[in-house]
Amino acid sequence: MASQDLTHIDKDGTPGMVDVGNKSITERIARAQGRVYLPAEILDLLSNGDIQTKKGAVFQTAIIAGTMAVKKTGELIPFCHPLLLDNCKINIYLADNQEVAIDCEVKVHAKTGVEMEALTGVSVAALTIYDMCKAVSQNIVIKEIRLMAKSGGKTEFSRVSEE
């Protein structure tokens, strides 16, 4: 891939924000997913679909933290445009192999996509799970944070889920 293929690098090699001024406003949706491996001693605390710790309900807190991160993505990632979001949904559930899956779907009507927002939501939700469970075990592994689908922009993308 040549540097001219990178959207955040100009012809002189200088990084910068993409000019979306001439793009059309369309509905844009992105979904990201991540996995968090939890050792048995943490999973033993699972009750009624969540893990209760002295800090509170882990998954519920992670959903709130992930949602807050989605709304602040433009402040965290240097060249992301600040966006007025239409919706953000985060779902956390027990998958398999001692793993918790985190799904984040973000929707906006804008001139730019929300892939980074969905990925940021998953990342911060995973970090929150780690933070709230680390007193029980530090053998937690955050892995496989990736874009699963995006629509509404110049290119569509969909990955077959491995669930």
C-alpha positions as a Markdown table, in Angstrom:
| # | Residue | x | y | z |
|---|---|---|---|---|
| 1 | Met | 0.0 | 0.0 | 0.0 |
| 2 | Ala | 1.4 | 3.3 | -1.0 |
| 3 | Ser | 1.1 | 6.4 | 1.3 |
| 4 | Gln | -1.3 | 8.0 | -1.2 |
| 5 | Asp | -3.8 | 5.2 | -0.4 |
| 6 | Leu | -3.9 | 6.3 | 3.3 |
| 7 | Thr | -6.7 | 8.8 | 3.8 |
| 8 | His | -5.1 | 10.6 | 6.7 |
| 9 | Ile | -1.9 | 11.4 | 4.9 |
| 10 | Asp | -1.7 | 14.1 | 2.2 |
| 11 | Lys | 0.4 | 14.1 | -0.9 |
| 12 | Asp | 3.3 | 15.6 | 1.0 |
| 13 | Gly | 3.2 | 12.9 | 3.7 |
| 14 | Thr | 1.6 | 15.2 | 6.3 |
| 15 | Pro | -1.0 | 13.7 | 8.6 |
| 16 | Gly | -4.4 | 15.3 | 8.9 |
| 17 | Met | -8.1 | 15.0 | 9.1 |
| 18 | Val | -10.1 | 13.9 | 6.0 |
| 19 | Asp | -12.1 | 16.7 | 4.4 |
| 20 | Val | -15.7 | 15.4 | 4.4 |
| 21 | Gly | -17.2 | 18.7 | 3.3 |
| 22 | Asn | -18.4 | 17.4 | -0.1 |
| 23 | Lys | -19.7 | 14.1 | 1.1 |
| 24 | Ser | -23.4 | 13.3 | 1.5 |
| 25 | Ile | -25.1 | 12.8 | 4.8 |
| 26 | Thr | -26.2 | 9.1 | 4.9 |
| 27 | Glu | -27.1 | 6.7 | 7.6 |
| 28 | Arg | -23.9 | 4.9 | 8.7 |
| 29 | Ile | -23.8 | 1.9 | 11.0 |
| 30 | Ala | -20.7 | 0.0 | 12.3 |
| 31 | Arg | -20.5 | -3.0 | 14.5 |
| 32 | Ala | -17.4 | -4.1 | 16.3 |
| 33 | Gln | -16.7 | -7.1 | 18.6 |
| 34 | Gly | -14.1 | -8.1 | 21.1 |
| 35 | Arg | -13.4 | -11.0 | 23.4 |
| 36 | Val | -12.2 | -11.1 | 26.9 |
| 37 | Tyr | -10.8 | -14.4 | 28.3 |
| 38 | Leu | -11.8 | -14.7 | 32.0 |
| 39 | Pro | -10.2 | -17.4 | 34.2 |
| 40 | Ala | -12.4 | -19.8 | 36.1 |
| 41 | Glu | -12.1 | -18.0 | 39.4 |
| 42 | Ile | -13.7 | -15.0 | 37.8 |
| 43 | Leu | -16.3 | -16.9 | 35.9 |
| 44 | Asp | -17.3 | -18.6 | 39.2 |
| 45 | Leu | -18.6 | -15.2 | 40.3 |
| 46 | Leu | -21.0 | -15.1 | 37.3 |
| 47 | Ser | -24.6 | -14.9 | 38.5 |
| 48 | Asn | -27.8 | -13.9 | 36.6 |
| 49 | Gly | -25.8 | -12.8 | 33.6 |
| 50 | Asp | -23.3 | -10.5 | 35.3 |
| 51 | Ile | -20.4 | -10.6 | 37.7 |
| 52 | Gln | -20.8 | -8.8 | 41.0 |
| 53 | Thr | -17.7 | -7.3 | 42.6 |
| 54 | Lys | -17.1 | -4.8 | 45.4 |
| 55 | Lys | -16.9 | -2.2 | 42.5 |
| 56 | Gly | -20.4 | -3.1 | 41.3 |
| 57 | Ala | -21.9 | -5.1 | 38.4 |
| 58 | Val | -19.1 | -5.7 | 35.9 |
| 59 | Phe | -21.0 | -6.0 | 32.6 |
| 60 | Gln | -23.4 | -3.2 | 33.4 |
| 61 | Thr | -20.6 | -0.9 | 34.3 |
| 62 | Ala | -18.6 | -1.9 | 31.2 |
| 63 | Ile | -21.7 | -1.1 | 29.0 |
| 64 | Ile | -21.8 | 2.4 | 30.5 |
| 65 | Ala | -18.1 | 3.0 | 30.1 |
| 66 | Gly | -18.1 | 1.7 | 26.5 |
| 67 | Thr | -21.0 | 4.0 | 25.7 |
| 68 | Met | -19.2 | 7.0 | 27.2 |
| 69 | Ala | -16.1 | 6.1 | 25.2 |
| 70 | Val | -18.1 | 6.0 | 21.9 |
| 71 | Lys | -19.4 | 9.5 | 22.6 |
| 72 | Lys | -15.8 | 10.7 | 23.2 |
| 73 | Thr | -14.0 | 9.0 | 20.3 |
| 74 | Gly | -13.5 | 12.3 | 18.4 |
| 75 | Glu | -11.5 | 13.5 | 21.5 |
| 76 | Leu | -9.5 | 10.3 | 21.8 |
| 77 | Ile | -8.4 | 9.5 | 18.3 |
| 78 | Pro | -6.7 | 12.5 | 16.7 |
| 79 | Phe | -8.2 | 12.6 | 13.2 |
| 80 | Cys | -11.7 | 11.3 | 14.0 |
| 81 | His | -14.5 | 13.8 | 13.4 |
| 82 | Pro | -16.7 | 14.6 | 16.4 |
| 83 | Leu | -20.2 | 13.1 | 15.6 |
| 84 | Leu | -23.7 | 13.5 | 16.9 |
| 85 | Leu | -24.7 | 9.9 | 17.3 |
| 86 | Asp | -28.1 | 8.5 | 16.6 |
| 87 | Asn | -27.6 | 5.3 | 18.7 |
| 88 | Cys | -25.1 | 3.1 | 20.5 |
| 89 | Lys | -25.9 | -0.4 | 21.7 |
| 90 | Ile | -23.4 | -2.5 | 23.6 |
| 91 | Asn | -24.1 | -6.2 | 24.5 |
| 92 | Ile | -21.9 | -8.3 | 26.7 |
| 93 | Tyr | -22.5 | -12.0 | 27.0 |
| 94 | Leu | -20.8 | -15.3 | 27.9 |
| 95 | Ala | -19.5 | -16.8 | 24.6 |
| 96 | Asp | -17.5 | -20.0 | 24.9 |
| 97 | Asn | -14.0 | -21.1 | 26.1 |
| 98 | Gln | -14.2 | -18.9 | 29.2 |
| 99 | Glu | -14.7 | -15.9 | 27.0 |
| 100 | Val | -17.0 | -12.9 | 27.2 |
| 101 | Ala | -18.1 | -11.3 | 23.9 |
| 102 | Ile | -18.6 | -7.6 | 23.6 |
| 103 | Asp | -20.7 | -6.3 | 20.7 |
| 104 | Cys | -21.0 | -2.6 | 20.0 |
| 105 | Glu | -23.2 | -1.2 | 17.3 |
| 106 | Val | -23.1 | 2.6 | 16.5 |
| 107 | Lys | -25.5 | 4.5 | 14.2 |
| 108 | Val | -25.2 | 8.0 | 12.9 |
| 109 | His | -26.5 | 10.2 | 10.0 |
| 110 | Ala | -23.3 | 11.9 | 8.9 |
| 111 | Lys | -20.7 | 12.5 | 6.2 |
| 112 | Thr | -18.3 | 10.0 | 7.9 |
| 113 | Gly | -18.5 | 6.5 | 9.3 |
| 114 | Val | -18.6 | 5.2 | 12.9 |
| 115 | Glu | -16.1 | 2.3 | 12.7 |
| 116 | Met | -13.7 | 4.0 | 15.2 |
| 117 | Glu | -16.6 | 4.7 | 17.6 |
| 118 | Ala | -17.7 | 1.0 | 17.6 |
| 119 | Leu | -14.1 | -0.2 | 18.1 |
| 120 | Thr | -13.5 | 2.4 | 20.9 |
| 121 | Gly | -16.7 | 1.3 | 22.6 |
| 122 | Val | -15.6 | -2.4 | 22.6 |
| 123 | Ser | -12.1 | -1.5 | 23.7 |
| 124 | Val | -13.1 | 0.6 | 26.7 |
| 125 | Ala | -15.8 | -1.9 | 27.7 |
| 126 | Ala | -13.1 | -4.7 | 27.7 |
| 127 | Leu | -10.7 | -2.5 | 29.7 |
| 128 | Thr | -13.5 | -1.9 | 32.2 |
| 129 | Ile | -14.1 | -5.6 | 32.6 |
| 130 | Tyr | -10.3 | -6.0 | 33.2 |
| 131 | Asp | -10.2 | -3.2 | 35.8 |
| 132 | Met | -13.2 | -4.5 | 37.7 |
| 133 | Cys | -12.0 | -8.1 | 37.8 |
| 134 | Lys | -8.2 | -7.7 | 38.2 |
| 135 | Ala | -8.4 | -8.1 | 42.1 |
| 136 | Val | -9.7 | -11.6 | 41.6 |
| 137 | Ser | -7.1 | -12.6 | 38.8 |
| 138 | Gln | -4.8 | -10.8 | 36.5 |
| 139 | Asn | -4.9 | -13.7 | 34.0 |
| 140 | Ile | -7.5 | -11.9 | 32.0 |
| 141 | Val | -6.8 | -11.5 | 28.3 |
| 142 | Ile | -8.4 | -8.9 | 26.0 |
| 143 | Lys | -8.3 | -10.1 | 22.4 |
| 144 | Glu | -9.8 | -10.1 | 19.0 |
| 145 | Ile | -11.1 | -6.5 | 18.9 |
| 146 | Arg | -12.2 | -6.1 | 15.3 |
| 147 | Leu | -14.7 | -4.5 | 13.0 |
| 148 | Met | -17.6 | -6.9 | 12.1 |
| 149 | Ala | -19.6 | -4.8 | 9.7 |
| 150 | Lys | -20.1 | -1.3 | 8.4 |
| 151 | Ser | -22.6 | 0.2 | 6.0 |
| 152 | Gly | -23.7 | 3.5 | 4.6 |
| 153 | Gly | -20.4 | 4.9 | 3.3 |
| 154 | Lys | -18.4 | 4.5 | 0.1 |
| 155 | Thr | -17.6 | 0.9 | 1.0 |
| 156 | Glu | -19.7 | -1.8 | 2.7 |
| 157 | Phe | -18.0 | -4.4 | 4.9 |
| 158 | Ser | -19.3 | -7.5 | 6.6 |
| 159 | Arg | -17.3 | -10.2 | 8.4 |
| 160 | Val | -18.8 | -13.6 | 9.1 |
| 161 | Ser | -19.2 | -13.9 | 12.9 |
| 162 | Glu | -17.3 | -16.8 | 14.4 |
| 163 | Glu | -19.8 | -17.3 | 17.2 |
